[in-house]
Amino acid sequence: MTKLHTCYVCNKQFFNATYWYDSLYDTKYDKRIIRPFCGPFCANKFRDMSDVNDYPQRKPLPRGEEWKIIQDINNVEYETD
């Protein structure tokens, strides 16, 4: 069954997430954080209202099971803030 997500910006609940923020690529976070968005409007609003574009990119990417690249968050457990 597909996971029920809550939009990080508008708090709308929805299935089938297509847009999300992943802390995998940012050095600001010591742990993996996923922030789902209900659509492109909320994803763009988050990008515009936060400093997410200013975070330095993490290189090299961390290794380990909890840091593997996620291509679909609908069927995985994730931590959000």
C-alpha positions as protocol buffer text, in pm:
chain_id: "A"
residue {
  index: 1
  type: MET
  ca { x: 0 y: 0 z: 0 }
}
residue {
  index: 2
  type: THR
  ca { x: 115 y: 351 z: -75 }
}
residue {
  index: 3
  type: LYS
  ca { x: 215 y: 577 z: 212 }
}
residue {
  index: 4
  type: LEU
  ca { x: 6 y: 878 z: 314 }
}
residue {
  index: 5
  type: HIS
  ca { x: 226 y: 1190 z: 298 }
}
residue {
  index: 6
  type: THR
  ca { x: 177 y: 1532 z: 455 }
}
residue {
  index: 7
  type: CYS
  ca { x: 294 y: 1833 z: 254 }
}
residue {
  index: 8
  type: TYR
  ca { x: 573 y: 2017 z: 435 }
}
residue {
  index: 9
  type: VAL
  ca { x: 440 y: 2358 z: 321 }
}
residue {
  index: 10
  type: CYS
  ca { x: 57 y: 2343 z: 328 }
}
residue {
  index: 11
  type: ASN
  ca { x: 1 y: 2031 z: 549 }
}
residue {
  index: 12
  type: LYS
  ca { x: -231 y: 1874 z: 291 }
}
residue {
  index: 13
  type: GLN
  ca { x: -236 y: 1493 z: 309 }
}
residue {
  index: 14
  type: PHE
  ca { x: -191 y: 1304 z: -17 }
}
residue {
  index: 15
  type: PHE
  ca { x: -75 y: 980 z: -177 }
}
residue {
  index: 16
  type: ASN
  ca { x: 181 y: 935 z: -455 }
}
residue {
  index: 17
  type: ALA
  ca { x: 451 y: 1191 z: -379 }
}
residue {
  index: 18
  type: THR
  ca { x: 631 y: 1323 z: -684 }
}
residue {
  index: 19
  type: TYR
  ca { x: 812 y: 1619 z: -524 }
}
residue {
  index: 20
  type: TRP
  ca { x: 1029 y: 1610 z: -213 }
}
residue {
  index: 21
  type: TYR
  ca { x: 1337 y: 1762 z: -53 }
}
residue {
  index: 22
  type: ASP
  ca { x: 1614 y: 1521 z: 44 }
}
residue {
  index: 23
  type: SER
  ca { x: 1896 y: 1622 z: 281 }
}
residue {
  index: 24
  type: LEU
  ca { x: 2126 y: 1367 z: 117 }
}
residue {
  index: 25
  type: TYR
  ca { x: 2283 y: 1640 z: -94 }
}
residue {
  index: 26
  type: ASP
  ca { x: 2322 y: 1915 z: 171 }
}
residue {
  index: 27
  type: THR
  ca { x: 2599 y: 1947 z: 429 }
}
residue {
  index: 28
  type: LYS
  ca { x: 2368 y: 2127 z: 674 }
}
residue {
  index: 29
  type: TYR
  ca { x: 2223 y: 1797 z: 804 }
}
residue {
  index: 30
  type: ASP
  ca { x: 2389 y: 1513 z: 992 }
}
residue {
  index: 31
  type: LYS
  ca { x: 2096 y: 1279 z: 930 }
}
residue {
  index: 32
  type: ARG
  ca { x: 1862 y: 1203 z: 641 }
}
residue {
  index: 33
  type: ILE
  ca { x: 1553 y: 1426 z: 627 }
}
residue {
  index: 34
  type: ILE
  ca { x: 1281 y: 1393 z: 361 }
}
residue {
  index: 35
  type: ARG
  ca { x: 1023 y: 1670 z: 316 }
}
residue {
  index: 36
  type: PRO
  ca { x: 736 y: 1576 z: 83 }
}
residue {
  index: 37
  type: PHE
  ca { x: 539 y: 1835 z: -117 }
}
residue {
  index: 38
  type: CYS
  ca { x: 190 y: 1795 z: -263 }
}
residue {
  index: 39
  type: GLY
  ca { x: 288 y: 1952 z: -594 }
}
residue {
  index: 40
  type: PRO
  ca { x: 518 y: 2190 z: -779 }
}
residue {
  index: 41
  type: PHE
  ca { x: 362 y: 2501 z: -623 }
}
residue {
  index: 42
  type: CYS
  ca { x: 456 y: 2395 z: -268 }
}
residue {
  index: 43
  type: ALA
  ca { x: 797 y: 2263 z: -379 }
}
residue {
  index: 44
  type: ASN
  ca { x: 878 y: 2600 z: -538 }
}
residue {
  index: 45
  type: LYS
  ca { x: 738 y: 2789 z: -240 }
}
residue {
  index: 46
  type: PHE
  ca { x: 967 y: 2592 z: -5 }
}
residue {
  index: 47
  type: ARG
  ca { x: 1267 y: 2662 z: -226 }
}
residue {
  index: 48
  type: ASP
  ca { x: 1183 y: 3034 z: -236 }
}
residue {
  index: 49
  type: MET
  ca { x: 1114 y: 3076 z: 138 }
}
residue {
  index: 50
  type: SER
  ca { x: 1411 y: 2872 z: 265 }
}
residue {
  index: 51
  type: ASP
  ca { x: 1784 y: 2897 z: 221 }
}
residue {
  index: 52
  type: VAL
  ca { x: 1798 y: 2546 z: 73 }
}
residue {
  index: 53
  type: ASN
  ca { x: 1963 y: 2676 z: -247 }
}
residue {
  index: 54
  type: ASP
  ca { x: 2250 y: 2820 z: -43 }
}
residue {
  index: 55
  type: TYR
  ca { x: 2350 y: 2498 z: 134 }
}
residue {
  index: 56
  type: PRO
  ca { x: 2687 y: 2365 z: 20 }
}
residue {
  index: 57
  type: GLN
  ca { x: 2659 y: 2040 z: -172 }
}
residue {
  index: 58
  type: ARG
  ca { x: 2782 y: 1729 z: 5 }
}
residue {
  index: 59
  type: LYS
  ca { x: 3075 y: 1566 z: -175 }
}
residue {
  index: 60
  type: PRO
  ca { x: 3134 y: 1280 z: -162 }
}
residue {
  index: 61
  type: LEU
  ca { x: 2787 y: 1152 z: -77 }
}
residue {
  index: 62
  type: PRO
  ca { x: 2758 y: 953 z: 249 }
}
residue {
  index: 63
  type: ARG
  ca { x: 2756 y: 575 z: 229 }
}
residue {
  index: 64
  type: GLY
  ca { x: 2537 y: 324 z: 402 }
}
residue {
  index: 65
  type: GLU
  ca { x: 2186 y: 187 z: 380 }
}
residue {
  index: 66
  type: GLU
  ca { x: 2024 y: 498 z: 532 }
}
residue {
  index: 67
  type: TRP
  ca { x: 2195 y: 720 z: 271 }
}
residue {
  index: 68
  type: LYS
  ca { x: 2113 y: 529 z: -47 }
}
residue {
  index: 69
  type: ILE
  ca { x: 1956 y: 731 z: -329 }
}
residue {
  index: 70
  type: ILE
  ca { x: 1574 y: 725 z: -316 }
}
residue {
  index: 71
  type: GLN
  ca { x: 1382 y: 748 z: -641 }
}
residue {
  index: 72
  type: ASP
  ca { x: 1036 y: 689 z: -493 }
}
residue {
  index: 73
  type: ILE
  ca { x: 931 y: 781 z: -138 }
}
residue {
  index: 74
  type: ASN
  ca { x: 585 y: 624 z: -166 }
}
residue {
  index: 75
  type: ASN
  ca { x: 692 y: 284 z: -36 }
}
residue {
  index: 76
  type: VAL
  ca { x: 973 y: 370 z: 207 }
}
residue {
  index: 77
  type: GLU
  ca { x: 978 y: 487 z: 566 }
}
residue {
  index: 78
  type: TYR
  ca { x: 1148 y: 824 z: 608 }
}
residue {
  index: 79
  type: GLU
  ca { x: 1210 y: 1083 z: 876 }
}
residue {
  index: 80
  type: THR
  ca { x: 1085 y: 1439 z: 840 }
}
residue {
  index: 81
  type: ASP
  ca { x: 1097 y: 1736 z: 1070 }
}
